[in-house]
Amino acid sequence: MFYYVSGTVAHVEPYLAVIDCGGVGYACRTTNQTLSRLTVGQKGKLFTHLYVREELFELYGFATEDELNCFRLLIGVSGVGPKAALSILSATTPEGLAMSIITGDEKALTVAQGIGKKIAQRIILELKDKLAKGQIAAKGESYGGTGVTVIPQNKSSEASAALAVLGYSPAEVAQALKGIDMENLELEQIVKQALKKMLRN
């Protein structure tokens, strides 16, 4: 229904930003990461997700499409609601979340307020499984072609899988990883460099 809202930042508080669009204030539930990029009285743009459950009707907004993609992945995990997803994305970046999933680092997820070991394990298990089955897609495309299982075995394939979690297609990932020093850089540095290249294009 809403792809994004763009206007003047009218109000911010923990987990909430209000964007004034032509005299209408859109209250968007959001993360600390997004709030850190907003200034009251300045222009702001948030990519949005409308969450509807029975009588609940809430708008969620994020500074980047990567963060929005991660939010949607998280609330697709059984037992993970919007509040838990915001908590996780307030404690880590999208690339940090992607690498936690790929490397099975549940401790990185339990840093988030209200996220226990069992939920962290479930997130890693379910999202890793979706990635392996080619269900984590980019712009409607399956990663790995026709359901080819993706099993990270080195930094290159781990970086590719992490970028797939963030919603990039195989072609975009391959192009972004070209020319990056896989041998000498850490996995997180590889992913960050690839993301910078894609944001410039």
C-alpha positions as CSV (number, residue, x, y, z in Angstrom):
1,M,0.0,0.0,0.0
2,F,2.8,2.5,1.0
3,Y,6.2,2.1,-0.7
4,Y,7.8,5.0,1.2
5,V,6.9,8.2,3.0
6,S,8.9,11.3,2.4
7,G,8.5,14.7,4.1
8,T,9.6,16.7,7.1
9,V,10.6,14.8,10.3
10,A,8.0,16.2,12.8
11,H,8.7,14.1,15.9
12,V,11.0,11.3,17.1
13,E,11.0,9.1,20.2
14,P,12.3,5.6,20.9
15,Y,11.1,3.3,18.2
16,L,9.0,5.9,16.5
17,A,9.3,8.6,13.9
18,V,6.6,10.9,12.6
19,I,7.0,12.1,9.0
20,D,4.9,15.1,7.9
21,C,3.8,14.6,4.3
22,G,1.8,17.6,3.1
23,G,0.2,18.2,6.5
24,V,-0.5,14.6,7.3
25,G,1.8,13.0,10.0
26,Y,2.6,9.4,9.4
27,A,3.7,7.6,12.6
28,C,6.3,5.0,11.7
29,R,7.6,2.4,14.1
30,T,11.3,2.1,13.5
31,T,14.7,1.2,14.8
32,N,17.5,3.1,16.5
33,Q,19.6,2.7,13.4
34,T,17.0,4.7,11.4
35,L,16.3,7.2,14.1
36,S,20.1,8.0,14.2
37,R,19.7,9.3,10.6
38,L,16.7,11.5,11.2
39,T,16.6,15.1,12.5
40,V,13.5,16.9,13.6
41,G,12.7,19.7,11.2
42,Q,14.8,18.2,8.4
43,K,13.7,16.1,5.3
44,G,13.3,12.4,5.9
45,K,12.4,9.4,3.8
46,L,11.4,6.0,5.1
47,F,10.7,2.8,3.2
48,T,7.6,1.3,4.7
49,H,5.8,-1.9,5.7
50,L,2.2,-1.9,6.6
51,Y,1.5,-4.4,9.3
52,V,-2.1,-5.6,9.7
53,R,-3.3,-8.2,12.2
54,E,-6.9,-8.3,13.3
55,E,-7.5,-4.9,14.8
56,L,-3.8,-3.9,14.7
57,F,-2.9,-1.5,11.9
58,E,0.7,-0.1,12.1
59,L,3.2,1.4,9.7
60,Y,6.9,0.6,10.0
61,G,9.5,2.7,8.3
62,F,13.2,2.3,7.6
63,A,16.0,4.5,6.3
64,T,17.2,1.8,3.8
65,E,15.6,-0.9,1.8
66,D,18.2,-3.3,3.2
67,E,16.8,-2.7,6.7
68,L,13.2,-3.1,5.4
69,N,14.1,-6.4,3.7
70,C,15.6,-7.7,7.0
71,F,12.5,-6.6,9.0
72,R,10.3,-8.6,6.6
73,L,12.5,-11.6,6.8
74,L,12.5,-11.5,10.6
75,I,8.7,-11.2,11.0
76,G,8.4,-14.2,8.7
77,V,10.1,-16.3,11.3
78,S,7.7,-18.1,13.6
79,G,7.5,-16.5,17.0
80,V,9.2,-13.2,15.9
81,G,6.9,-10.2,15.9
82,P,7.5,-6.6,14.8
83,K,8.7,-5.5,18.3
84,A,11.3,-8.3,18.4
85,A,12.4,-7.5,14.8
86,L,12.8,-3.8,15.7
87,S,14.9,-4.7,18.7
88,I,17.2,-6.9,16.6
89,L,17.6,-4.2,13.9
90,S,18.3,-1.6,16.6
91,A,21.2,-3.7,17.9
92,T,22.8,-4.6,14.6
93,T,23.1,-3.5,11.0
94,P,21.5,-5.4,8.1
95,E,24.9,-6.7,7.1
96,G,25.6,-7.7,10.7
97,L,22.3,-9.6,10.8
98,A,23.1,-11.3,7.5
99,M,26.5,-12.5,8.8
100,S,25.0,-13.7,12.1
101,I,22.6,-15.9,10.1
102,I,25.3,-17.2,7.7
103,T,27.8,-17.9,10.5
104,G,25.3,-19.1,13.1
105,D,26.3,-16.5,15.6
106,E,23.4,-16.6,18.0
107,K,25.2,-14.4,20.6
108,A,25.2,-11.5,18.2
109,L,21.3,-11.7,18.1
110,T,20.8,-12.1,21.9
111,V,22.5,-8.7,22.4
112,A,19.1,-7.3,21.3
113,Q,16.7,-6.5,24.1
114,G,14.1,-9.3,24.7
115,I,15.8,-11.8,22.4
116,G,16.7,-15.0,24.1
117,K,18.8,-17.9,23.0
118,K,15.8,-20.0,21.7
119,I,14.5,-17.2,19.5
120,A,18.0,-16.4,18.2
121,Q,18.5,-20.1,17.3
122,R,15.1,-20.2,15.5
123,I,15.9,-17.1,13.5
124,I,19.2,-18.6,12.3
125,L,17.7,-22.0,11.6
126,E,14.7,-20.8,9.6
127,L,16.5,-18.1,7.6
128,K,19.5,-20.3,6.8
129,D,17.0,-22.9,5.6
130,K,15.2,-20.4,3.4
131,L,18.5,-19.3,1.9
132,A,19.5,-22.9,1.2
133,K,16.2,-23.5,-0.5
134,G,16.5,-20.4,-2.6
135,Q,13.6,-18.8,-0.9
136,I,15.4,-15.7,0.1
137,A,15.0,-13.8,-3.1
138,A,16.1,-10.5,-4.6
139,K,13.5,-8.5,-6.5
140,G,11.5,-11.7,-7.2
141,E,14.5,-13.8,-8.2
142,S,15.5,-17.0,-6.4
143,Y,19.1,-17.0,-5.1
144,G,21.1,-19.9,-6.6
145,G,18.9,-20.3,-9.6
146,T,16.4,-23.1,-9.6
147,G,16.5,-24.0,-5.9
148,V,20.2,-24.8,-5.9
149,T,21.4,-25.3,-2.3
150,V,23.8,-22.6,-1.1
151,I,26.4,-24.0,1.3
152,P,28.9,-21.3,2.3
153,Q,32.4,-22.9,2.3
154,N,34.7,-19.9,2.0
155,K,34.7,-16.1,2.4
156,S,33.5,-15.6,-1.2
157,S,30.5,-17.9,-0.8
158,E,29.7,-16.6,2.7
159,A,29.8,-13.0,1.5
160,S,27.5,-14.0,-1.5
161,A,25.1,-15.6,0.9
162,A,25.1,-12.6,3.3
163,L,24.3,-10.3,0.4
164,A,21.5,-12.6,-0.7
165,V,20.0,-12.3,2.7
166,L,19.9,-8.6,2.2
167,G,17.9,-9.0,-1.0
168,Y,20.4,-8.7,-3.8
169,S,20.3,-10.9,-6.9
170,P,23.1,-13.3,-7.9
171,A,24.0,-11.0,-10.8
172,E,24.3,-8.0,-8.5
173,V,26.3,-10.0,-5.9
174,A,28.7,-11.3,-8.5
175,Q,29.3,-7.8,-9.9
176,A,29.8,-6.2,-6.5
177,L,32.3,-8.8,-5.3
178,K,34.5,-8.4,-8.4
179,G,37.9,-6.9,-7.5
180,I,37.5,-7.2,-3.8
181,D,40.5,-8.8,-1.9
182,M,38.9,-12.0,-0.6
183,E,42.1,-13.4,0.8
184,N,43.2,-10.5,3.1
185,L,39.9,-8.9,4.1
186,E,37.6,-10.1,6.9
187,L,34.1,-11.3,5.9
188,E,32.5,-8.1,7.3
189,Q,34.8,-5.9,5.4
190,I,34.1,-7.8,2.2
191,V,30.3,-7.4,2.7
192,K,30.7,-3.7,3.5
193,Q,32.8,-3.0,0.4
194,A,30.4,-4.8,-1.8
195,L,27.5,-2.8,-0.3
196,K,29.3,0.4,-0.9
197,K,29.8,-0.5,-4.6
198,M,26.2,-1.4,-5.1
199,L,25.0,1.8,-3.4
200,R,27.2,3.8,-5.8
201,N,25.7,2.1,-8.9
